[in-house]
Amino acid sequence: MGVQIAAALGAETHVISRTRAKEADAKRFGAVELHPTSKDGVWESMEGEFDLIVSTLSDGVSVDDLLACVKPQGAVAIVGLPEHRQEFTMAGLVGPQKVLAGSNIAGIAKTQEVLDFCAKHNIAPQLEVISGDKINETWDNVVSAKVRYRYVINTSTF
């Protein structure tokens, strides 16, 4: 969904997104609340609220804002690879003993482990299958950030 997923241990999942555009989807996927960061005061209202934030965005969100939203000894995991250099204040990490982690890809064995876990728990991705003749239109949607989910090309249409 291109959002941050935040959770307090033993509690419900929250979604942090720029707008409310994906709120119905977030709730359908099990989130109890969506926090629209384009609304004044939302970042401040989330300070110290979560044990874990998993950010799937690659750019556009301040690491300091994410760190501020986790409790002392909480963690922020960034799984998107930013195009631009990211900076953050060490005091927001070291003083409250927070963890900042990142991951891009784990290799074949870990990928298989994740796929096995998903199969066991009936977890499937949200995607849109397109035909080969839609590749250029689809690429334009990706570039202009009009993508809702992942696109998969049906290669039998080539």
SVG drawing of the C-alpha trace seen along z (x, -y; Angstrom):
<svg xmlns="http://www.w3.org/2000/svg" viewBox="-14 -21 37 45">
<polyline fill="none" stroke="black" stroke-width="0.4" points="0.0,0.0 3.0,-2.3 2.4,-3.2 3.8,-2.7 2.4,0.1 2.5,-0.6 1.7,1.7 1.8,1.7 2.8,5.1 -0.3,7.1 -2.5,4.5 -4.1,3.6 -2.4,2.6 -2.5,-1.0 -1.7,-2.4 0.1,-5.7 -0.6,-7.2 -0.4,-10.7 -4.2,-10.8 -7.3,-8.8 -7.5,-7.5 -6.6,-3.9 -8.5,-3.9 -11.2,-1.4 -8.5,1.0 -6.5,0.6 -9.5,1.5 -10.4,4.4 -6.8,5.8 -7.3,5.6 -6.1,2.1 -8.1,0.5 -7.1,-3.0 -5.5,-5.0 -3.5,-8.2 -3.4,-10.7 -0.1,-12.6 -1.3,-15.4 -3.7,-16.5 -2.3,-19.0 -1.2,-17.5 -1.3,-13.8 2.5,-13.2 2.4,-14.8 -0.6,-12.7 1.3,-9.5 4.4,-10.4 5.5,-7.5 2.4,-5.4 3.9,-2.3 6.3,0.5 7.1,1.1 6.7,-0.7 7.4,1.0 7.9,-1.6 7.3,-0.4 7.9,-3.8 11.2,-4.5 11.2,-8.3 9.2,-11.2 8.9,-10.4 11.3,-11.8 13.2,-9.1 13.0,-11.5 9.1,-11.5 9.0,-7.7 11.4,-7.4 9.3,-9.9 6.3,-7.7 7.8,-4.6 8.1,-4.1 11.4,-3.9 13.1,-0.6 10.7,-0.5 11.8,0.1 11.5,-1.4 12.1,1.0 12.5,-0.5 12.0,2.0 12.1,-0.5 15.3,-1.7 15.3,-5.5 16.5,-7.3 17.7,-10.2 20.0,-10.4 18.2,-10.1 19.3,-11.9 18.1,-11.7 19.0,-13.0 21.0,-10.5 19.5,-11.8 16.1,-10.5 17.6,-7.0 20.2,-6.7 18.6,-8.5 15.4,-6.4 17.2,-3.3 15.3,-2.9 16.2,-0.6 16.4,-1.6 16.7,1.3 16.6,1.7 16.2,4.5 15.9,4.6 16.0,8.3 17.0,11.4 18.0,13.9 16.3,17.1 16.2,19.0 14.6,16.2 12.2,15.4 11.1,19.1 10.6,18.9 8.3,15.9 6.4,17.6 5.9,20.8 4.7,18.6 2.2,16.8 0.9,20.1 0.5,21.6 -1.4,18.5 -3.4,17.9 -1.7,14.5 -1.8,13.3 -0.7,10.1 -3.1,7.6 -2.3,7.2 -3.6,6.3 -3.0,8.6 -2.4,6.7 -2.0,7.8 1.1,7.1 -0.7,4.3 -1.1,2.3 2.6,2.1 3.1,-1.5 -0.1,-2.7 0.8,-0.8 4.3,-2.3 2.8,-5.8 0.7,-5.0 3.7,-3.9 5.7,-7.0 2.7,-9.3 2.1,-7.4 -1.4,-6.2 -0.5,-2.6 -2.8,-1.1 -1.2,2.4 1.4,4.4 1.1,5.0 1.7,8.5 2.0,8.9 0.3,11.9 3.0,13.1 0.7,15.3 -0.6,12.1 2.7,11.4"/>
</svg>
